Amino acid sequence: MNNLLYDKLFGVHLENDAPFLYLLDGQNITYRKFLATSRRIANTLVEMGLEPGCCVAIQVEKSPEMLNIYAACAQAGLVFLPLNPSYTVDEVKYFIENSEARLIICDEKNKKDLSTIAQKLGVLVETLNSNSTGSIIDKAASSPEDFETVARSKNDLAALLYTSGTTGKSKGAMLTQTNLLSNGNTLMKEWGFTNNDILLHALPLFHTHGLFVATNVILSAGGSMIFLPKFDLDNIIENLPKSSAMMGVPTFYTRLLGDSRFNKNLVEHMRLFVSGSAPLLSETHIQFEKITGHRILERYGMTETNMNTSNPYNGERRAGTVGLPLPGVELKISDPETAKELSIDEIGQIEVRGPNVFKGYWKMPEKTKAELRENGFFITGDLGKIDEDGYVHILGRDKDLIISGGYNIYPKELEEIIDDQVGVLESAVIGVPHPDFGETPIAVIVSETETAPDLEIIESNLSKSLARYKHPRKLLWIDQLPRNTMGKVQKNILREEFKSLFS
């Protein structure tokens, strides 16, 4: 028995002197140097008493050493649990306690607060700072560089990622070696990555997008990353000419389009722009292609599955869709009530099956049973349809479905029409309680300018395009939509804010 995850992502690069990470200060870290540091950290973790299968939680700012710890966990057979640095101490307490983590690695400034919690739970605490200092680094410096890779099977747990928990307690998605390895390898092939690629990496590492998509794709290909601590417009513009690809969220692209320095000459060496984690506005697609000549490639994934679909690298990239199922991934649309598979262009819940689909929810067997069918299909919680050409359209979350007076209303259908109206930048349609209909749709609109769009004209145009029961009961104008770290609109916040509108 070997350790496929480590062997295929990291072990193949042991003698590789090519750059892996280009840092903002001008330094670069070769694969050989990176893996030497990772082996020292692996020894340090074992010296602390951590055994294969133990969970290592890490809540730090983005740094090369965070990736070292990911590699060390893979080599030592430990379960890697990255946590959002913005979580409060109370939130982190839940994750540590629920995951049964044996070690928490945190920023020095949080050590005191976390140590109190860790002591009660019997958890070790080490530090890692964004400037590459910390107790874990100090200990690793005196650890041996040789480390014998721990054997693990393809179905062993490699990582634990917690969902956002907008409708209750966060759930820990159990990701196996196969889940991580298959997805990285598939995306490398589908998106044409080679060891000549230089990826501009400005995504966070606590999320699947920056870690298990961007990083694993580059590791699979043996390419390099320009490793930025965060999205900074000046740093992005400075490094685009040195890059061949970039992965980002919609906010990255809208900010670039708003800068006069962003033009076709700046990206003439680029071959690929990928966007995910939230939908791109059609306006962004059009404007980006007009300025650069590039069509942004959108894909679809989630914490429990990594990536499921992608618009083609070679082929038609259709704005408003997330492309076609990836090789090895089965995707179908089913009726939420009967589980019967639906036909082309029928709207229902999206289900996926494949080597990318997680093992289940940590310590939640009933939740796992409810969402992961015995036949291997995972009920994603997303609503969508498949068109006649096989392209997948995401129409929202099932919890965003509005049932008004017994009629189903899909917010995305309304949002697409509203977004096309003059003066509208974007919109969010939500259901709020209503005394007569149970709930009713309202539209929250963001203007392209500081002036409010003409809501009466928009309402009139909607009445021409939609059946009466779909009409938003009210149109509201706000400055901006609430979003999470990855750019997803947080409709739960809007529902809470406007829940008493008709009471």
C-alpha positions as CSV (number, residue, x, y, z in Angstrom):
1,M,0.0,0.0,0.0
2,N,1.4,3.4,-1.0
3,N,0.2,7.0,-0.5
4,L,-1.2,8.1,-3.9
5,L,-2.1,11.6,-2.9
6,Y,1.5,12.5,-1.8
7,D,3.2,10.4,-4.4
8,K,1.3,11.9,-7.4
9,L,1.1,15.5,-6.2
10,F,4.3,16.0,-4.3
11,G,6.6,12.9,-4.4
12,V,7.1,13.2,-8.2
13,H,8.7,16.6,-7.7
14,L,11.4,15.5,-5.1
15,E,14.2,16.1,-7.6
16,N,12.6,19.0,-9.4
17,D,14.6,22.2,-9.2
18,A,12.1,24.3,-11.2
19,P,10.3,27.1,-9.3
20,F,7.1,26.1,-7.6
21,L,6.3,29.5,-6.0
22,Y,7.2,33.0,-7.1
23,L,6.8,35.3,-4.1
24,L,6.0,39.0,-4.0
25,D,9.4,39.9,-2.6
26,G,11.1,38.6,-5.7
27,Q,12.2,35.3,-4.2
28,N,11.2,31.9,-5.6
29,I,10.9,28.5,-3.9
30,T,11.8,25.5,-6.0
31,Y,9.9,22.2,-5.7
32,R,13.0,20.6,-4.1
33,K,13.3,23.2,-1.5
34,F,9.5,23.3,-0.8
35,L,9.4,19.5,-0.2
36,A,12.5,19.5,2.0
37,T,10.7,22.0,4.3
38,S,7.5,19.9,4.2
39,R,9.4,16.8,5.3
40,R,10.8,18.7,8.3
41,I,7.3,19.8,9.2
42,A,6.1,16.2,8.8
43,N,8.7,15.0,11.3
44,T,7.7,17.8,13.7
45,L,4.1,16.7,13.5
46,V,5.0,13.1,14.2
47,E,7.3,14.1,17.1
48,M,4.3,15.9,18.6
49,G,2.6,12.5,18.9
50,L,0.2,12.9,15.9
51,E,-0.6,9.5,14.2
52,P,-2.1,8.7,10.8
53,G,-5.7,9.8,10.7
54,C,-5.3,12.6,13.2
55,C,-6.8,15.9,12.2
56,V,-4.6,19.1,12.0
57,A,-6.7,22.3,12.0
58,I,-5.0,25.5,10.7
59,Q,-6.3,29.0,10.9
60,V,-3.7,31.4,9.5
61,E,-3.2,34.0,6.8
62,K,-2.1,32.7,3.4
63,S,1.6,31.8,3.2
64,P,3.9,29.3,1.5
65,E,4.2,27.5,4.8
66,M,0.5,26.8,4.9
67,L,1.1,24.8,1.7
68,N,4.1,23.1,3.4
69,I,1.7,22.0,6.2
70,Y,-0.7,20.6,3.6
71,A,2.1,18.6,2.0
72,A,3.3,17.4,5.4
73,C,-0.1,16.2,6.4
74,A,-0.4,14.3,3.1
75,Q,3.0,12.7,3.6
76,A,2.3,11.8,7.3
77,G,-1.2,10.5,6.7
78,L,-2.9,13.3,8.7
79,V,-6.2,15.0,7.9
80,F,-5.8,18.6,6.8
81,L,-8.5,21.1,8.0
82,P,-8.1,24.7,6.8
83,L,-10.2,27.3,8.5
84,N,-11.1,30.9,7.4
85,P,-8.9,33.4,9.3
86,S,-11.9,35.6,9.8
87,Y,-13.7,33.1,12.0
88,T,-14.1,34.2,15.6
89,V,-12.8,32.2,18.5
90,D,-16.2,30.9,19.3
91,E,-16.6,29.6,15.7
92,V,-13.2,28.0,15.8
93,K,-14.1,26.3,19.0
94,Y,-16.9,24.4,17.2
95,F,-14.6,23.3,14.4
96,I,-11.9,22.1,16.7
97,E,-14.3,20.3,19.0
98,N,-16.4,18.8,16.2
99,S,-13.4,17.7,14.1
100,E,-11.6,16.2,17.1
101,A,-8.5,17.9,15.9
102,R,-5.3,17.1,17.8
103,L,-3.5,20.2,16.8
104,I,-4.5,23.8,15.9
105,I,-2.0,26.0,14.1
106,C,-2.9,29.7,14.4
107,D,-1.5,33.2,14.1
108,E,0.5,34.4,17.1
109,K,-2.1,37.1,17.8
110,N,-4.8,34.5,18.4
111,K,-2.7,32.0,20.4
112,K,-3.8,33.3,23.8
113,D,-7.5,33.0,23.2
114,L,-7.3,29.7,21.3
115,S,-5.0,28.2,24.0
116,T,-7.7,28.6,26.6
117,I,-10.1,26.6,24.4
118,A,-7.5,24.1,23.3
119,Q,-6.4,23.3,26.9
120,K,-10.0,22.4,27.8
121,L,-10.2,20.1,24.8
122,G,-6.8,18.6,25.2
123,V,-5.6,20.1,21.8
124,L,-2.0,21.2,21.0
125,V,-1.4,24.7,19.8
126,E,1.3,26.0,17.5
127,T,1.7,29.2,15.7
128,L,2.4,30.3,12.1
129,N,2.5,33.9,11.0
130,S,2.1,35.4,7.5
131,N,5.8,36.5,7.6
132,S,6.9,32.9,7.8
133,T,7.7,32.9,11.5
134,G,6.1,30.9,14.3
135,S,6.6,28.0,16.7
136,I,5.9,25.3,14.1
137,I,8.6,26.8,11.8
138,D,11.1,27.0,14.7
139,K,10.5,23.4,15.6
140,A,10.7,22.2,12.0
141,A,14.1,23.9,11.6
142,S,15.7,21.4,14.0
143,S,13.8,18.4,12.7
144,P,15.4,15.8,10.3
145,E,14.9,16.4,6.6
146,D,14.4,12.7,5.9
147,F,10.8,11.3,6.3
148,E,9.4,8.0,5.3
149,T,6.0,8.6,3.6
150,V,3.2,7.0,5.6
151,A,1.1,4.4,3.6
152,R,-2.5,5.4,3.1
153,S,-5.3,3.9,0.9
154,K,-7.2,5.8,-1.8
155,N,-10.3,5.9,0.4
156,D,-8.6,7.2,3.5
157,L,-9.6,10.7,4.7
158,A,-7.1,13.4,3.4
159,A,-9.0,16.6,4.3
160,L,-11.9,18.0,6.1
161,L,-13.7,21.1,4.8
162,Y,-16.6,22.7,6.6
163,T,-19.5,24.1,4.7
164,S,-20.6,27.7,5.3
165,G,-23.5,26.7,7.5
166,T,-25.9,29.4,6.5
167,T,-28.9,27.1,7.4
168,G,-27.5,25.6,10.6
169,K,-24.3,24.2,12.0
170,S,-21.5,23.8,9.5
171,K,-21.0,20.3,8.2
172,G,-17.6,18.7,7.8
173,A,-17.2,17.3,4.3
174,M,-14.9,14.3,4.3
175,L,-12.6,14.3,1.3
176,T,-10.5,11.3,0.5
177,Q,-7.2,10.8,-1.3
178,T,-9.1,9.9,-4.5
179,N,-11.4,12.9,-4.3
180,L,-8.5,15.3,-4.3
181,L,-6.2,13.5,-6.7
182,S,-8.8,12.7,-9.3
183,N,-10.1,16.2,-9.5
184,G,-6.7,17.8,-9.8
185,N,-5.6,15.5,-12.5
186,T,-8.9,15.8,-14.5
187,L,-8.8,19.6,-14.4
188,M,-5.1,19.7,-15.4
189,K,-6.0,17.7,-18.6
190,E,-9.2,19.5,-19.3
191,W,-7.7,23.0,-19.0
192,G,-4.4,22.2,-20.7
193,F,-2.0,22.8,-17.9
194,T,1.6,21.8,-18.3
195,N,4.9,22.4,-16.5
196,N,5.3,25.5,-18.6
197,D,2.3,27.2,-17.0
198,I,2.6,30.0,-14.5
199,L,-0.6,30.5,-12.5
200,L,-1.4,33.8,-10.9
201,H,-2.7,32.7,-7.5
202,A,-4.5,35.4,-5.5
203,L,-7.2,33.1,-4.0
204,P,-7.3,32.2,-0.3
205,L,-6.1,28.7,0.8
206,F,-8.8,27.9,3.3
207,H,-11.3,27.3,0.4
208,T,-11.5,24.5,-2.1
209,H,-11.0,26.9,-5.0
210,G,-7.6,28.2,-4.0
211,L,-6.3,24.9,-2.4
212,F,-7.8,21.9,-4.1
213,V,-8.4,23.4,-7.5
214,A,-5.7,26.0,-8.2
215,T,-2.9,24.5,-6.2
216,N,-3.6,20.8,-7.0
217,V,-3.8,21.6,-10.7
218,I,-0.4,23.2,-10.7
219,L,1.1,20.3,-8.6
220,S,-0.4,17.8,-11.0
221,A,1.1,19.6,-14.0
222,G,4.5,20.5,-12.3
223,G,3.9,24.2,-13.2
224,S,4.6,27.3,-11.1
225,M,2.5,29.9,-9.2
226,I,3.0,33.6,-8.7
227,F,1.9,33.4,-5.0
228,L,0.1,36.6,-3.9
229,P,-1.0,37.0,-0.3
230,K,-4.4,38.2,-1.4
231,F,-6.2,40.0,-4.3
232,D,-4.5,43.4,-4.7
233,L,-5.2,45.2,-8.0
234,D,-1.7,46.7,-8.3
235,N,-0.1,43.4,-7.7
236,I,-2.4,41.6,-10.1
237,I,-1.7,44.1,-12.9
238,E,2.0,44.0,-12.3
239,N,2.1,40.2,-12.5
240,L,-0.4,39.4,-15.3
241,P,2.3,39.8,-18.0
242,K,4.4,37.2,-16.2
243,S,1.6,34.7,-16.0
244,S,-0.1,32.2,-18.4
245,A,-3.3,31.6,-16.4
246,M,-5.4,33.0,-13.6
247,M,-8.2,31.6,-11.5
248,G,-10.5,34.0,-9.7
249,V,-13.9,34.9,-8.4
250,P,-16.2,37.4,-10.3
251,T,-14.9,40.3,-8.1
252,F,-11.4,39.8,-9.5
253,Y,-12.6,40.4,-13.0
254,T,-15.0,43.3,-12.3
255,R,-12.2,45.1,-10.5
256,L,-9.8,44.6,-13.3
257,L,-12.3,45.9,-15.8
258,G,-12.7,49.0,-13.7
259,D,-9.0,49.9,-14.0
260,S,-7.7,51.9,-17.0
261,R,-4.4,49.9,-17.0
262,F,-6.2,46.7,-17.8
263,N,-6.0,46.2,-21.6
264,K,-5.3,43.6,-24.3
265,N,-1.5,44.2,-24.3
266,L,-1.4,43.4,-20.5
267,V,-2.7,39.9,-21.1
268,E,-1.2,39.0,-24.5
269,H,0.8,36.2,-22.8
270,M,-2.2,34.7,-21.0
271,R,-4.0,31.6,-22.3
272,L,-6.7,31.1,-19.7
273,F,-8.9,33.0,-17.3
274,V,-11.1,30.8,-15.0
275,S,-13.9,32.0,-12.8
276,G,-15.9,30.2,-10.1
277,S,-17.4,30.3,-6.6
278,A,-20.1,32.6,-7.8
279,P,-21.9,33.4,-11.1
280,L,-20.4,35.9,-13.5
281,L,-22.7,38.6,-14.8
282,S,-23.2,38.5,-18.6
283,E,-22.1,42.1,-18.8
284,T,-18.7,41.1,-17.3
285,H,-18.4,38.3,-19.9
286,I,-19.1,40.7,-22.7
287,Q,-16.9,43.5,-21.5
288,F,-14.0,41.2,-20.7
289,E,-14.0,39.6,-24.1
290,K,-14.3,43.1,-25.8
291,I,-11.2,44.4,-23.9
292,T,-9.0,41.3,-23.9
293,G,-10.2,39.0,-26.6
294,H,-10.5,36.2,-24.0
295,R,-13.7,34.4,-23.0
296,I,-13.7,33.7,-19.3
297,L,-14.1,30.0,-18.5
298,E,-16.8,29.3,-15.9
299,R,-17.0,26.0,-14.0
300,Y,-19.2,24.6,-11.2
301,G,-18.1,22.9,-8.0
302,M,-18.7,22.8,-4.3
303,T,-17.1,21.9,-1.0
304,E,-18.4,18.3,-1.1
305,T,-17.4,17.5,-4.6
306,N,-14.6,19.9,-5.8
307,M,-15.4,20.5,-9.5
308,N,-18.3,18.9,-11.3
309,T,-18.5,20.7,-14.6
310,S,-16.6,23.1,-16.8
311,N,-17.0,25.1,-20.0
312,P,-14.7,23.6,-22.6
313,Y,-11.1,24.8,-23.0
314,N,-11.4,24.0,-26.7
315,G,-14.9,24.7,-27.7
316,E,-17.8,27.0,-27.0
317,R,-17.8,28.7,-23.7
318,R,-21.3,29.7,-23.0
319,A,-22.0,32.7,-20.8
320,G,-24.7,31.9,-18.2
321,T,-23.8,28.2,-18.1
322,V,-21.2,26.2,-16.1
323,G,-20.4,24.0,-19.1
324,L,-20.5,20.2,-19.4
325,P,-19.9,17.5,-16.8
326,L,-16.2,16.7,-16.4
327,P,-14.9,13.3,-17.6
328,G,-15.8,10.7,-15.0
329,V,-18.5,12.8,-13.5
330,E,-22.2,11.9,-14.0
331,L,-24.7,14.7,-13.6
332,K,-28.5,14.5,-13.7
333,I,-31.5,16.7,-12.9
334,S,-34.1,15.1,-10.7
335,D,-37.5,15.9,-9.3
336,P,-37.1,16.9,-5.6
337,E,-40.2,15.1,-4.6
338,T,-40.0,11.8,-6.5
339,A,-36.2,11.6,-7.3
340,K,-37.2,10.8,-10.9
341,E,-34.7,11.9,-13.5
342,L,-36.0,14.9,-15.6
343,S,-35.7,15.6,-19.3
344,I,-33.9,18.3,-21.2
345,D,-34.6,21.8,-20.1
346,E,-36.7,20.7,-17.1
347,I,-35.8,22.4,-13.8
348,G,-35.0,20.2,-10.8
349,Q,-32.3,19.4,-8.3
350,I,-28.8,18.7,-9.5
351,E,-27.3,15.3,-8.5
352,V,-23.7,14.2,-9.2
353,R,-21.7,11.0,-9.0
354,G,-18.0,10.4,-9.6
355,P,-14.6,10.0,-8.0
356,N,-14.7,13.6,-7.0
357,V,-17.7,13.1,-4.7
358,F,-17.0,13.2,-0.9
359,K,-17.2,10.3,1.5
360,G,-19.9,11.9,3.6
361,Y,-20.4,14.4,6.5
362,W,-18.2,14.0,9.5
363,K,-20.1,12.6,12.5
364,M,-23.5,13.2,10.7
365,P,-24.7,9.8,9.4
366,E,-28.3,10.9,9.1
367,K,-27.3,14.0,7.1
368,T,-25.1,11.9,4.9
369,K,-27.9,9.4,4.3
370,A,-30.2,12.2,3.4
371,E,-27.9,13.8,0.8
372,L,-25.7,11.0,-0.4
373,R,-27.8,8.3,-2.1
374,E,-26.9,4.6,-1.8
375,N,-26.2,4.6,-5.6
376,G,-23.5,7.2,-5.1
377,F,-25.3,10.2,-6.4
378,F,-25.0,13.3,-4.2
379,I,-27.9,15.7,-3.9
380,T,-26.1,19.0,-4.3
381,G,-28.9,21.3,-3.1
382,D,-28.6,23.3,-6.3
383,L,-31.4,23.8,-8.8
384,G,-30.6,23.6,-12.5
385,K,-31.3,22.3,-15.9
386,I,-29.4,20.7,-18.8
387,D,-30.0,22.2,-22.2
388,E,-30.2,20.3,-25.5
389,D,-26.5,20.6,-26.1
390,G,-25.6,19.2,-22.6
391,Y,-24.6,22.5,-21.0
392,V,-25.6,22.8,-17.3
393,H,-27.4,25.9,-16.1
394,I,-27.5,26.7,-12.4
395,L,-30.7,28.4,-11.3
396,G,-30.0,28.8,-7.6
397,R,-30.1,26.8,-4.3
398,D,-33.1,24.7,-3.5
399,K,-33.5,26.7,-0.3
400,D,-33.7,29.8,-2.5
401,L,-36.7,28.3,-4.4
402,I,-39.8,30.5,-3.7
403,I,-43.2,28.8,-3.3
404,S,-45.8,31.5,-3.5
405,G,-49.5,30.5,-3.4
406,G,-48.5,26.9,-4.3
407,Y,-46.5,28.0,-7.4
408,N,-42.7,27.4,-7.7
409,I,-40.7,30.5,-8.6
410,Y,-37.0,30.2,-9.6
411,P,-35.2,33.4,-8.6
412,K,-32.6,33.0,-11.4
413,E,-35.3,33.4,-14.1
414,L,-36.3,36.7,-12.6
415,E,-32.8,37.9,-12.0
416,E,-31.7,37.3,-15.6
417,I,-34.5,39.6,-16.8
418,I,-33.9,42.3,-14.2
419,D,-30.2,42.3,-14.8
420,D,-30.8,43.1,-18.5
421,Q,-32.8,46.2,-17.6
422,V,-31.3,49.7,-18.2
423,G,-29.4,51.0,-15.2
424,V,-29.2,47.7,-13.4
425,L,-25.9,46.2,-12.4
426,E,-27.1,43.1,-10.7
427,S,-30.0,41.8,-8.6
428,A,-31.1,39.2,-6.1
429,V,-34.6,37.8,-5.9
430,I,-35.6,36.3,-2.6
431,G,-38.8,35.0,-1.0
432,V,-40.1,36.7,2.1
433,P,-43.1,35.8,4.4
434,H,-46.5,37.0,3.1
435,P,-49.9,36.7,4.9
436,D,-51.8,35.6,1.8
437,F,-49.3,33.6,-0.2
438,G,-47.1,32.1,2.4
439,E,-44.1,33.8,0.8
440,T,-43.7,36.1,-2.1
441,P,-40.8,37.2,-4.3
442,I,-39.1,40.6,-3.9
443,A,-36.2,41.9,-6.0
444,V,-33.2,43.7,-4.4
445,I,-31.5,45.7,-7.1
446,V,-28.0,47.3,-7.4
447,S,-27.7,50.3,-9.8
448,E,-24.9,50.8,-12.3
449,T,-24.5,54.3,-11.0
450,E,-25.2,56.2,-7.8
451,T,-28.6,57.1,-9.2
452,A,-31.5,54.7,-8.7
453,P,-32.8,52.9,-11.8
454,D,-36.3,53.5,-12.8
455,L,-38.1,50.9,-10.8
456,E,-41.5,51.6,-12.5
457,I,-40.1,50.9,-15.9
458,I,-38.4,47.7,-14.7
459,E,-41.7,46.6,-13.1
460,S,-43.5,47.2,-16.3
461,N,-41.0,45.3,-18.4
462,L,-41.2,42.3,-15.9
463,S,-45.0,42.2,-16.3
464,K,-44.5,41.7,-20.1
465,S,-42.0,38.9,-19.6
466,L,-43.3,36.9,-16.7
467,A,-46.5,35.2,-15.6
468,R,-48.4,37.2,-13.0
469,Y,-47.6,34.9,-10.1
470,K,-43.8,35.4,-10.7
471,H,-43.9,39.2,-10.5
472,P,-41.8,40.5,-7.5
473,R,-44.2,42.0,-5.0
474,K,-41.7,44.8,-4.4
475,L,-38.5,46.2,-6.0
476,L,-35.9,47.6,-3.7
477,W,-32.8,49.6,-4.5
478,I,-29.6,49.1,-2.3
479,D,-26.0,50.1,-2.7
480,Q,-24.5,46.5,-2.9
481,L,-25.4,42.9,-2.3
482,P,-24.0,41.1,0.7
483,R,-21.3,38.6,-0.3
484,N,-19.1,36.1,1.5
485,T,-15.3,35.8,1.1
486,M,-15.6,33.9,-2.2
487,G,-18.1,36.4,-3.8
488,K,-21.3,34.5,-3.4
489,V,-24.4,36.6,-2.7
490,Q,-25.6,35.8,0.8
491,K,-29.4,35.6,0.3
492,N,-29.9,34.4,3.9
493,I,-28.8,37.9,5.1
494,L,-31.3,39.6,2.7
495,R,-34.1,37.3,3.8
496,E,-33.4,38.2,7.4
497,E,-33.2,41.9,6.6
498,F,-36.5,42.0,4.7
499,K,-38.5,39.2,6.5
500,S,-41.0,41.7,8.1
501,L,-41.7,43.6,4.9
502,F,-45.3,42.5,4.7
503,S,-46.1,41.7,8.3
